[in-house]
Amino acid sequence: MKKNIVIIDYGLCNLLSVFNALRYLGVASVVSHDPASLKEADAVILPGVGAFADGMQGLENKNFIPAIHAYVKTGKPFLGICLGMQMLMDKSYEFGEHQGLNLVEGEVVSFKNRFVDGKYDFKVPHIGWEGLCSHQVPWQGTILRELKQGEFMYFVHSFFPVPKDEKHVLAKTSYAGIDFCSVIARENVYGCQFHPEKSAQHGLKILKNFVELTS
């Protein structure tokens, strides 16, 4: 059966890379700036790059926020990528305090720069490849199924989500002495702080697992 995979276009997205990654997997998808398209979707992806406030403003301007909430209530798979993951949370402290989609209780915070011997001892934004480590939630039946501990993914970010309930943390990644949440899972809602579409075969496996949740 053909799947209807919708990639949300709200003006602040890495749309082409996600679309092309799905096409590489043999999965047809549509990029849509129409909230009504979510009504018939089998799975929805919310990508994003840039600032949290700009992302939420883009969703509001295109009236996607109520459509996203209505879609999530259907129980069908929803995936946020990078900024899209951060917007799943209640709020962010990026350049002030801003309200998110409130799909996962928690907040988005920054890496805290440490100044040691006249220089920073780590770089922000965090750019590069880092491994995933399982948390208390098993990976079976999730977008991380069949992946091994320590699989590397590609990150580009200065902020990261902190879910209030640890049971929503599917995986963590270590950077700058911080074990931060890199994958969220709450019922049918998932989020990846990294870019699976830019993370080679392991990232493509995650996208494939996500699409297969529609089966």
N, C-alpha and C positions, 0 to 999 in steps of 0.2 A: 504494500500500500504506500502510495506517495505521501510524504510528510509535508506539511505546510510550516516551514521554519521562517519566522519573521525576525529580522534584525532591525532594531529601532533606530531611526535616524532623527535625532533632535538637534543636529547642527554642531555636535561636539564629539564626533566618533571616529574611530579607526575602522570604518566600514569595509573598505575594500579588502583589507587583509583578512578580516573575519569571513567575508563572502568568498574570497578565493580559497581559504583554508577548507571551508565546507565543500566547495566545488571540487577541490583536490580529493576529498573523501568520497566524491560521488553523491553528495547531498545537495539537492537544490534548495535555495533559500531566496527570500525576497527582502530587499531593503525598503523600509516603509517609513514615511513621515506622517502617516494617517493612523490615528489611534484606533479607528474602527477595524483596522486590519488584525488587531489582536483578538477580536472575537472569534475568528475562524482559525487561529493559529494552533498548531499542535505543540510547538515549543517556541519560546521567545528568548532572544539574546539582547542584552543591554550593554553595548560596548561603551568605551569612553576614555578620553584623554583630556587633561586640563584641570581647571580648578573646580572644586565642589560646587560653589555657589553658581558658577556659570552653567554647570551641568543641570542643576535643579531648575534654574531659570529657563533653560532650553526645553526641559520636559514640561514645565508649566506653560510656556508660550505656545507649545504645540498641543496642549491639553492631553498629554500622555499620562499624567499622574493618576486620575481616576480610572483610566483604561488599564493601567498596570495593576492596580489594586483589584479590579474586577477580574482580570485574567488570572492572577495568582490564586484567587478564591476558587477557581475551577479545579485546582489541584494539578494542572499540567505544568511541565518543567519550565523553569525560568532561570536564566544564567546572567549574572552581572560580571563584567570583565574590567579590571583595573578601576577607573573612576566609577564604572557601572557597579562594581562590587561595593565601593564605598558609599554610594548613594542608597544602597539597601538599608543602611543604618538609620538610627533616629536622628543623629546630628553629627556635624563636623566642626572642628575648631580651626579650619584652614582660612586664614585671613578673616577672623571673626568667628561668630557662632552661627551656624546655618542648619535649618531643618532638612532632614532627608526623607526617604520614602517610608520609613518606619515599618519595614518588612522584617527586620531583625533588630531586636533591642540591643542598643549599644552605641558607641561613638567612634569617631575617626580622629586620630591624634597624630602628631608629628614625631619623627625621630628627633631626639634631643642631642644637639651637637655638643661634644665634649672637647674642650680646648686643653691640649696637653703639650707642654714644652714649646709653647708658641705656635702651635698649629692644631688643626682639627685632626682627631685620630680616626675619623671615618668621613666618607663623602655623602652629601645629600644634594641632589636626589640619589637614591640608591639605584644604580644602573648595572645590570649584569645578570649572570647565571648563579642561582642558588638552589639548594636542595629542599625537597619537601620531607617533613617528618610527620608520621601519624600522631594524632593526639589520642584522646580517650574514645573517640568514635571510630568504629571499624569502617574500612573502606569498601567492603563488599556491598554491592547494590547501589553504589554512589558513582559520581563522575570520576572517581579515582580508582575504581575497581581494576584489578590486574596490574596496577603500577607497583613498583617496588619502593622501599624506603630510600630516600636520598636522591630520587630522580630530579634532575636539574630543570628549572624553568627560567624564563627570561623576564626580569623585573625592570620597571622604570617607574619609580614613585618616591615621594617625599613623606607621604602620610600612609597610615594603615588602620584598619578597623579593629576595634576591641569589643567583641560581643559581651554583653552582660552575663550571659549564661554560657559557660564553657562547653556545654554539650553541643553548641552550634559551631564549635571550632573543629573542622574536619582535618585540617593540617596546619602545621606551623613551619616557619622558616626563620633561621637565625641570621641576623645582621646587626652590626654595631653593638654586640652584646645584648641584643634584644631578641627574644623568641616571639616573633609577631605572628598573628593569624594571617595565613596566606590562602586558605580555602575555607569558605563558610558553607554549612549545610543546615537548612531549617525546613523540614518537610520537603516541599517541591521547589524551594528556592535555594539556589547555589550562587556562590561568588568566588572568583579567582582574582587575587591581587596581581598576579603575574599575567602575561599575555599568552594564553595557550596557542593562539594562532601564529605566534612567533617563536614557539618553544620546540621546534623540530618534531620528531616522531612521538615523543611522550606527550607533548601538548596536543597534537592531532588526536592521540588516543583519548584524551580528556573530552575533546569536542565530539568524537565518535560515541563515547559513553553517554554523553549528554543527550545526543540525538536519539540514541537507543532507549532512553528512558520513556520515549513516547510509545514504545511497543506495547 
